[in-house]
Amino acid sequence: MAKVLLLNGSPHSKGCTAAALDEMIKVFAEEGVETELIQVGNKDIRGCVSCESCYNTGKCAFNDLVNEVALKFEAADGLVVGSPVYYASPNATILAFLDRLFYSTHFPKQMKVGAAVVSCRRGGNTASFDVLNKYFTISSMPVASSSYWNQVHGFSADDVRKDLEGLQTMRNLARNMTFLIRAITDAKEKYGLPKLDTGVFTSFPDGK
């Protein structure tokens, strides 16, 4: 059975972001996709300090929720990251979490399907959406899209439940993500994963 991991970057476990993710979870259940929702935004998560310890130990030096989720991420077929909009950017907690999660995990993420979801009252949604998608697109992860940008609007969870187009977007996102996961699973069995060149690390020394 396919499995999708969902991260709620909001400090409110039953807030706007949760309402959007819940709409996706309903569809995943209908499609027979296993899900696990992890609350991140109300945890005490510090940022990466670039100690490089993870290259020797295979895990982050700060042994908190990041290392716990890393094991679940490795086993998952897809990852959904949800965040509220703070000053036209995702919540600082989820960004610190993702920096450490993606940097400290050295297992291949190629062809795991990623999706970003943002919630806002009025503006800053597409800027936040772009920031979250960067984690997927640097990791060879296909990005799931929907019938609109993956966002909901409202100041409360009740407001979000009235955003009918936003909820429709969440449902379509979950269906598209399910299809991508299944298609990639079938293609891996038939063709294998694409070859991924590695080893080139150009830092332009001496200004060249």
Stockholm file with secondary structure:
# STOCKHOLM 1.0

chainA/1-208         MAKVLLLNGSPHSKGCTAAALDEMIKVFAEEGVETELIQVGNKDIRGCVSCESCYNTGKCAFNDLVNEVALKFEAADGLVVGSPVYYASPNATILAFLDRLFYSTHFPKQMKVGAAVVSCRRGGNTASFDVLNKYFTISSMPVASSSYWNQVHGFSADDVRKDLEGLQTMRNLARNMTFLIRAITDAKEKYGLPKLDTGVFTSFPDGK
#=GR chainA/1-208 SS CCEEEEEECSSCTTSHHHHHHHHHHHHHHHTTCEEEEEECTTSCCCCCCCCCTHHHHSSCSSCSHHHHHHHHHHHCSEEEEEEEEETTEECHHHHHHHHHHHHHCCSCCTTCEEEEEEEESSSCHHHHHHHHHHHHHTTTCCBCCCSSCSEEECSSHHHHHHCHHHHHHHHHHHHHHHHHHHHHHHHHHHHCCCCCCCCCCCCCGGGC
#=GC SS_cons         CCEEEEEECSSCTTSHHHHHHHHHHHHHHHTTCEEEEEECTTSCCCCCCCCCTHHHHSSCSSCSHHHHHHHHHHHCSEEEEEEEEETTEECHHHHHHHHHHHHHCCSCCTTCEEEEEEEESSSCHHHHHHHHHHHHHTTTCCBCCCSSCSEEECSSHHHHHHCHHHHHHHHHHHHHHHHHHHHHHHHHHHHCCCCCCCCCCCCCGGGC
//
